[in-house]
Amino acid sequence: MSYARFAVYYLPPDGALAEFGAAWLGWDCVAGRDTVRPDVPGLDDVTMTPRKYGFHGTLKPPFRLAEGTHVEGLKLAMSQVAQTCVPGQSDGLAMTCLGRFLALAPVGDTFDIARVAATCVEALDTFRAPPDAAELERRRKARLSERQEALLQRWGYPYVMEEFRFHLTLTGRLPVDQIDHWSETARTHLPPLPAPFVMDEVALVGERQDGRFELIQRYALAG
């Protein structure tokens, strides 16, 4: 299959958390298929924005392949990165609200998680085509700080390196008066969350022609 863009994700391993995320969002990016949703009124609407990405934590944001590069070379580079990258770990995961959307985020020291993400961003940068003018304009609508603008120009995305915050998205942007409701609703469906949270593998994913992302290959971190 041909893909419009690629990204590096953390995808939870097979188990209760991965099953929850796929069902909650309605898209299983590992299996590449729609899922049976929980019977929760309004769930389809509040998960519409993150659905196409699947249940994941972004490590290297979506990018188009640079001219002169190809998928097989990207896979090889991913394998080389994984062979030398040390796994990351935090005390656990907890649900939180980030900019009015709900997500699972690491608890405690997140240095190691950020290190894995920074490694992926930097080591694979030669495969990233520069963002076009339309994408730059869209990013700048968020009123970027001076540092975020510099990161956008250098890495093609404003929320990397020290501006990065790892999270697994559960909803789109919520009205303020619905945050508590959806927080409680999500908690009633969440399985026990990992403690500690260990990131010992990463995944290369691709954006299909229908705009949805799916798994291409997982890579164990063996550094």
Helices and strands as residue ranges (DSSP letters): E 6-10, H 16-25, E 27-28, E 33-34, H 43-46, H 48-51, E 57-63, H 71-84, E 88-90, E 92-98, E 101-107, H 111-123, G 125-127, H 133-140, H 146-155, G 161-163, E 168-169, G 176-178, H 179-189, E 197-199, E 201-207, E 213-220
